[in-house]
Amino acid sequence: MATSVGTTPGGTTPAGMTPAGTTPESENGAEFREHERILSPDFLSVAQITEMLAEDADGVQRKLEKFLNLKNLHTCLKEAILLDYYVSGFLWARGMDFSIIQYSKFMTLLDMLLHNLRTLHMSLEESLKWLGEVMAEIGPSYSQRNEEWNIFDIKQANAIVDYLKVSLFQHYKLYEFLFYSTREEIVIGSEQVIEVVKSVGHPFPDPLEEGMAFDIYSTFVEPPPTLDMEMKGLHQEQGSEESHPDASISETDPLVGFTIEDIKSVLGQVIDDILIGIQTEINEKLQIQEEAFNARIEKLKKA
């Protein structure tokens, strides 16, 4: 009669038989330890998950921003996308009414999928295969022996796969572009060079007086008055005082003592003299032109 066998890492062992040196209890312990390594260590601790469960959507975002140590959220597109990825996943899990351990494993699953994409450069097919293997370990099992290890039931496992399909796998190329493609860093700003005022003894010329306030110019830029300048100022003041009598004399009206008729007669004589000179000049020019025309006419007659 043929005996059925099962494949083991050490060779073939008849099914239902225990290898030498092992017991069913030791096999169960090894399988339990192997199961404990699935999705470990946890992405979020129990305390962190408990804190976020007491927050609304904005509070969850603030908590995850703190837990993930995202410092450049408002200027880095990559950090903003990662935060949205984890916040959306946590809020979706809240709608599924998960337990604390289910929250922990689900968030760790989200993180491991991104880790495989970012670090191991897994393709979409490889990520789907890896997800299937993980869900086979933490999802529903048909073996009665591992029933107590099941973290998600069939309905929850299907919901998780559907969520990952629309959240990550449907946009897998975009996440690949996020991690693999280099982006230009655009610096928004401008630089201005400001030249400060040089000292008085500097070889460069001083700033113009028109370019600054008078009090600043007179205090910091204008050289102090010298003795020669003070003496010139005194001479100018004395000269202005001596010129005051002449100015008072010159200020008298030169037309004092003349009547309007006298002024009109003087102006009439001046105008007549000017007009006579102009008329004489015009007559001379007309006479010259007349003689020139007569000479031309005589030439035409002779011709």
PyMOL commands that set and color helices and strands:
alter all, ss='L'
color gray80, all
select helices_A, chain A and resi 24-36+46-53+57-67+77-95+100-118+124-138+144-149+154-167+169-180+209-211+214-221+227-250+260-302
alter helices_A, ss='H'
color red, helices_A
select strands_A, chain A and resi 5-8+11-14
alter strands_A, ss='S'
color yellow, strands_A
deselect
rebuild
show_as cartoon
